[in-house]
Amino acid sequence: MWGGYEVVFNIGLALLKMHEDQLLKMKFEQILTFFTDTLPKESMDPDDLIAIYKRIRVKTKNHIHVS
């Protein structure tokens, strides 16, 4: 298990992956609103977030894989 900024970074990637379909349909301003207003109010299952987090593998500085 990693610690520190790696955990925060991978949780951020997991959040992006969880909402990927929605985010890809939005314009930039809508994405900002989503992350500042909608997401904090949204109820999400932490187990789902952790499951995605565990599937994230950062292999190199420029290569991220989510299985």
HUBEL-V667233 format. One record per pair of residues at least 12 apart in sequence whose ideal C-beta (glycine too) atoms are under 6 Angstrom apart, sorted by the first residue. I is the first residue (numbers start at 1). J is the second residue. D is the distance in whole Angstrom. If there is no record, write none. Layout:
BEGIN
i->[I/I]
j->[J/J]
d->[D/D]
END
This chain:
BEGIN
i->[10/10/11/13/14/14/14/17/17/55]
j->[53/56/53/56/49/52/53/52/66/67]
d->[5/5/6/5/5/4/4/5/5/5]
END
